[in-house]
Each structure stands twice: as structure tokens, then as C-alpha cells.
Amino acid sequence: MVPRAYVGGYARAGKAAVWVPYAGGPYVRIECAHVIISHKQKFVMLATWKAASQTMRKRLKDYNESPYTRLYDFNPHLNRVVHHQHITCAEFRSLPEARLGYFVGAFVRNPYDRVYSGFRQLQLDARVMPRLPYPQPWIRDLVTRQISDNLSQLTEARFEFDAWLGLLREEQILEVGRNTSFLLHPAHYWTHVAGERAVDFIGRVEHFEADFSRFLAVFGIELGRQRNANVSDLHGDAGSNTHGYRYVTRMEPRSRARINDLFRQDFEFLGYEKVV
């Protein structure tokens, strides 16, 4: 059963969520989340793609006062369509909220797990994103073309991870404005600008609970029952390697070498260890 208020559009009372049919089966609830901005507590939590962003949104929802309520929209401060949940640190600096002097944080994740998780997410996006509501028809058309491009690459690789990774081009990873719906950019885009750290807090998904508690302690926030989102993405084989990386054993050595090259500055700036 799908709540009538949600079907086919944004939920009532300003809640950014929709219910869409998934793979011909039951409806699933898609959260149209956005960058977390709390004026009351004076903090901003940037959401690195595939780094526990949905869990943070759920846990901090009572503190979120962001005016950027649409998932995809044309942002007049950036003069382009952006994915408001995952705006990078450099993009945030162009928003008026960046001039308020708030405490800014972000979580990061090791490149191997982000890339593998991103591979899975792009397949889900191809199914559900075209069904979402959009503020303007031309924005829907733009996102649909972007999703189609992503799907074409996945199809060419026959939905095999190592083959797909081999097809990725460097500009896809490094160029933020190329495809709003391809968000697999280096994690340091959410923590650094021009090679310099630009946020006050950096947490790691690999020890999320401890680091998230450390973030809450800065503001004296005590949350009740903790909720997770996208938990299926948390299952992996982290115990099989000394680094605690979940998906590194699911890829071929050539794929690990490719990730080491494409995300070399993440290893340098964020302190993750490479696997060969």
C-alpha cells in the first residue's frame, strides 16, 4: 500500500520523498534529500556520495533547515542543475550559507568501497530516477539523458564491475559539471578545495558510529534510537583484509590498480592505504 499523498510527486508538508514502483514489484520510498544545513546548531554536513549520506540525513532530520529542498534543481548561485544532496565543498562555497561561518563537516569512505557501491547505485538510479518528479520538464529531460548515458556504459560492460570500471573515463571522475547524475567523484571534493582542507570535521564511514558521535558531541546533541538507511550497502567482507575495506576482494587486481590511479589524491589527502 502506498500513501496517496506521496504517489507521483513530492510529499505533503514539504517532505522530499516519493514512492515509485521498482522493477515491476512493490513501491519503494525514494528520499529526495538535500545538503544538511542547521541554523539552530550552526552546522553544515556535506554529503559525500556513497558515504552514509542517507543515514546522516535520517539521524539529523530534526536539525535540517536547508532551503534546497529538491533533489535536482537549477541553482541560481551555481547557474546549473545540481544534485542538492551531494553538492561538493567547492560548490557549497558559492552558496550564501557558506558565508555564515558555520561549522562544516563531511564523511568520507575508502575509494574501493565507494566505487563498488557506486556501481550498484547507478543501476538502481537507472530504474528509479526517471520516475521521480522534477521542477521543470527540461530538467527531467536533462537527467533522463544523463541516466541513459550511465546505463549505456553499464550495458556495454554487461553489468560486470571490472568491465564497467575499465570503461570509465578520467573526465567522468574528475569533472563535476559533466553529468549531474554521475557522482562518483573523489571523496576529497567534499573535504578539500584546491588541495587544501576546507572543512572543520572529517569522519570515516569505516568507523561511522564513533566518528558520528564525535560530531554530535561538538554541538551537545544527544540522539535517541539510532537509525540507518541503505543498510543493504553495509554488508561486505571487511574482515577478510587488514584495512577493513568491504568490497576490495570483489574486484580484480587491474581494477584495484585503476582505482589507485583515478583516486590517487583521496589516498593522499584522506590517509587511506592502497591495496595492490
C-alpha positions as CSV (number, residue, x, y, z in Angstrom):
1,M,0.0,0.0,0.0
2,V,1.3,3.4,-1.0
3,P,0.2,6.6,0.9
4,R,-1.8,8.6,-1.6
5,A,-0.2,11.8,-0.6
6,Y,3.2,10.6,-1.9
7,V,2.4,8.9,-5.2
8,G,3.9,10.7,-8.2
9,G,5.2,13.8,-6.5
10,Y,6.8,15.3,-3.5
11,A,5.2,14.5,-0.2
12,R,3.0,17.0,1.5
13,A,4.2,19.3,4.3
14,G,7.5,19.8,2.5
15,K,8.8,16.3,2.9
16,A,11.1,15.5,0.0
17,A,10.2,11.9,-0.8
18,V,8.3,9.9,-3.4
19,W,7.0,6.4,-3.8
20,V,7.9,4.8,-7.1
21,P,7.4,1.2,-8.5
22,Y,10.6,-0.7,-8.5
23,A,11.4,-3.4,-11.1
24,G,7.7,-4.2,-11.6
25,G,7.4,-5.1,-7.9
26,P,6.2,-3.2,-4.9
27,Y,6.6,0.5,-4.5
28,V,9.8,1.8,-2.8
29,R,10.2,5.1,-1.0
30,I,12.9,7.3,-2.5
31,E,14.3,10.0,-0.3
32,C,14.8,13.3,-2.2
33,A,17.3,14.5,0.3
34,H,19.5,17.6,0.2
35,V,22.5,19.1,1.8
36,I,22.1,19.3,5.6
37,I,22.1,22.9,7.0
38,S,21.2,23.6,10.6
39,H,20.8,27.3,11.5
40,K,19.8,26.4,15.1
41,Q,23.0,24.5,15.7
42,K,25.1,26.4,13.1
43,F,26.5,23.5,11.2
44,V,26.5,22.1,7.7
45,M,27.0,18.5,6.9
46,L,28.1,17.9,3.3
47,A,27.1,14.5,1.9
48,T,29.8,12.7,0.0
49,W,28.2,10.3,-2.5
50,K,28.1,6.7,-1.2
51,A,29.4,7.6,2.2
52,A,26.5,7.1,4.6
53,S,24.7,10.2,3.5
54,Q,21.2,8.7,3.8
55,T,21.9,7.5,7.4
56,M,23.1,11.0,8.3
57,R,20.0,12.6,6.8
58,K,17.7,10.3,8.8
59,R,19.6,10.9,12.0
60,L,19.9,14.7,11.6
61,K,16.5,15.3,10.0
62,D,15.2,17.2,13.1
63,Y,18.0,19.7,12.7
64,N,17.9,20.1,9.0
65,E,16.7,23.5,7.8
66,S,18.1,23.5,4.3
67,P,16.2,25.7,1.8
68,Y,17.4,23.4,-1.1
69,T,14.5,21.0,-0.9
70,R,14.6,19.5,-4.3
71,L,16.9,16.6,-5.3
72,Y,17.6,18.0,-8.8
73,D,17.0,21.7,-9.5
74,F,18.6,24.7,-11.3
75,N,20.6,26.5,-8.6
76,P,20.9,30.3,-9.4
77,H,24.1,30.6,-7.3
78,L,25.8,28.0,-9.5
79,N,23.9,28.6,-12.7
80,R,23.4,25.0,-13.5
81,V,21.3,22.0,-12.5
82,V,22.7,20.3,-9.4
83,H,22.0,17.3,-7.2
84,H,21.4,19.1,-4.0
85,Q,22.1,16.2,-1.7
86,H,25.6,15.8,-2.9
87,I,27.0,19.3,-3.7
88,T,30.7,19.4,-3.2
89,C,32.7,21.7,-0.9
90,A,33.7,24.0,-3.8
91,E,30.0,24.2,-4.9
92,F,28.9,24.9,-1.3
93,R,31.3,27.9,-1.2
94,S,29.2,29.6,-3.9
95,L,26.0,29.3,-1.7
96,P,25.0,32.2,0.6
97,E,25.1,29.8,3.6
98,A,28.8,29.4,3.1
99,R,29.2,33.0,4.3
100,L,27.6,32.4,7.7
101,G,30.7,30.9,9.3
102,Y,29.0,27.7,10.3
103,F,30.9,24.5,11.3
104,V,31.2,22.3,8.2
105,G,31.7,18.5,8.3
106,A,31.7,15.6,5.9
107,F,32.2,11.9,5.9
108,V,34.5,10.0,3.5
109,R,34.9,6.4,2.5
110,N,37.8,4.4,1.1
111,P,37.8,4.5,-2.8
112,Y,37.4,0.8,-3.3
113,D,34.1,0.6,-1.4
114,R,32.8,3.9,-2.9
115,V,33.5,2.8,-6.4
116,Y,31.9,-0.7,-5.9
117,S,28.9,0.8,-4.1
118,G,28.6,3.5,-6.8
119,F,28.5,0.8,-9.5
120,R,25.5,-0.7,-7.7
121,Q,23.8,2.7,-7.1
122,L,24.0,3.6,-10.8
123,Q,22.0,0.5,-11.6
124,L,19.3,1.4,-9.1
125,D,19.2,5.0,-10.3
126,A,18.6,3.8,-13.9
127,R,15.4,2.2,-12.6
128,V,14.0,4.8,-10.3
129,M,15.3,8.3,-11.3
130,P,13.2,8.6,-14.4
131,R,10.1,8.1,-12.3
132,L,10.9,11.0,-9.9
133,P,9.1,14.3,-10.2
134,Y,11.1,17.3,-11.4
135,P,10.6,21.0,-11.1
136,Q,10.7,21.6,-14.8
137,P,10.3,19.4,-17.9
138,W,13.7,20.4,-19.3
139,I,15.4,19.3,-16.0
140,R,13.6,15.9,-16.3
141,D,14.9,15.7,-19.9
142,L,18.4,16.5,-18.9
143,V,18.5,14.0,-16.0
144,T,16.9,11.3,-18.3
145,R,19.7,11.8,-20.8
146,Q,22.3,11.6,-18.1
147,I,20.8,8.4,-16.7
148,S,20.7,7.0,-20.2
149,D,24.4,7.7,-20.7
150,N,25.2,5.9,-17.4
151,L,23.0,3.0,-18.3
152,S,24.6,2.7,-21.8
153,Q,28.0,2.3,-20.1
154,L,26.7,-0.3,-17.7
155,T,25.1,-2.2,-20.6
156,E,28.3,-2.2,-22.6
157,A,30.0,-3.7,-19.6
158,R,27.2,-6.3,-19.3
159,F,26.7,-5.1,-15.7
160,E,30.1,-6.6,-14.7
161,F,32.0,-4.4,-12.3
162,D,35.5,-4.9,-13.6
163,A,34.4,-4.4,-17.2
164,W,32.5,-1.2,-16.3
165,L,35.4,0.2,-14.4
166,G,37.6,-0.3,-17.4
167,L,35.2,1.8,-19.5
168,L,35.2,4.8,-17.1
169,R,37.0,7.9,-18.5
170,E,39.0,10.2,-16.4
171,E,36.8,13.2,-17.0
172,Q,33.8,11.3,-15.7
173,I,35.6,11.1,-12.3
174,L,37.2,14.5,-12.2
175,E,34.7,16.8,-13.9
176,V,31.8,17.7,-11.6
177,G,29.7,19.6,-14.2
178,R,29.8,17.0,-16.9
179,N,26.9,14.8,-15.7
180,T,24.9,15.7,-12.6
181,S,23.7,12.1,-12.3
182,F,27.2,10.6,-12.2
183,L,28.5,11.5,-8.8
184,L,31.5,9.2,-8.5
185,H,34.0,12.0,-7.9
186,P,36.9,11.8,-5.5
187,A,35.8,12.0,-1.9
188,H,38.2,14.9,-1.2
189,Y,35.9,17.0,-3.4
190,W,33.7,17.2,-0.3
191,T,36.5,18.0,2.1
192,H,39.2,19.9,0.2
193,V,39.4,22.8,-2.3
194,A,42.4,23.2,-4.5
195,G,44.3,20.6,-2.4
196,E,43.7,22.3,0.9
197,R,41.4,21.0,3.6
198,A,38.3,23.2,3.7
199,V,36.0,21.6,6.3
200,D,36.2,21.5,10.1
201,F,35.3,17.9,10.6
202,I,36.1,14.7,8.6
203,G,34.6,11.4,9.6
204,R,35.1,8.0,8.1
205,V,32.4,5.5,7.2
206,E,34.8,2.7,8.3
207,H,34.2,3.8,11.9
208,F,31.0,5.7,11.4
209,E,29.4,5.4,14.9
210,A,32.4,6.6,16.7
211,D,33.0,9.5,14.4
212,F,29.4,10.5,14.2
213,S,29.2,10.6,18.0
214,R,32.3,12.8,17.9
215,F,30.5,15.2,15.5
216,L,27.4,15.3,17.7
217,A,29.5,16.0,20.8
218,V,30.7,19.2,19.2
219,F,27.1,20.6,19.5
220,G,26.0,18.7,22.6
221,I,23.4,16.8,20.6
222,E,22.1,13.6,22.1
223,L,20.0,11.4,19.7
224,G,17.7,8.6,20.8
225,R,17.4,5.4,18.9
226,Q,19.9,5.5,16.0
227,R,18.6,4.7,12.5
228,N,20.4,3.6,9.4
229,A,19.5,3.9,5.8
230,N,20.6,1.9,2.7
231,V,21.7,-0.8,5.1
232,S,22.0,-3.4,2.3
233,D,25.0,-1.5,1.2
234,L,26.7,-2.2,4.6
235,H,27.1,-5.9,4.0
236,G,30.5,-7.0,2.8
237,D,33.7,-8.8,3.7
238,A,35.6,-6.2,5.7
239,G,37.0,-8.9,7.9
240,S,38.9,-10.6,5.1
241,N,41.5,-7.8,4.8
242,T,43.6,-5.8,7.3
243,H,42.2,-2.4,6.1
244,G,38.6,-3.2,6.8
245,Y,37.6,-2.5,3.2
246,R,34.3,-4.2,2.4
247,Y,34.4,-4.8,-1.3
248,V,38.1,-4.8,-2.3
249,T,38.2,-8.6,-2.7
250,R,35.3,-8.5,-5.2
251,M,37.4,-6.8,-7.8
252,E,40.3,-7.9,-10.0
253,P,43.8,-6.6,-9.4
254,R,43.6,-4.5,-12.5
255,S,40.5,-2.8,-11.1
256,R,42.3,-2.0,-7.8
257,A,45.2,-0.5,-9.8
258,R,42.7,1.6,-11.8
259,I,41.1,2.9,-8.6
260,N,44.5,3.6,-7.2
261,D,45.2,5.8,-10.2
262,L,41.8,7.6,-10.6
263,F,41.5,8.3,-6.8
264,R,45.2,8.8,-6.0
265,Q,44.5,12.1,-4.3
266,D,41.9,10.5,-2.0
267,F,44.6,8.2,-0.7
268,E,47.0,11.2,-0.3
269,F,44.6,13.7,1.3
270,L,42.4,11.3,3.4
271,G,45.0,8.8,4.5
272,Y,43.6,5.6,3.1
273,E,46.0,2.8,2.4
274,K,46.2,1.3,-1.1
275,V,45.7,-2.3,-2.0
276,V,47.6,-3.7,-4.9
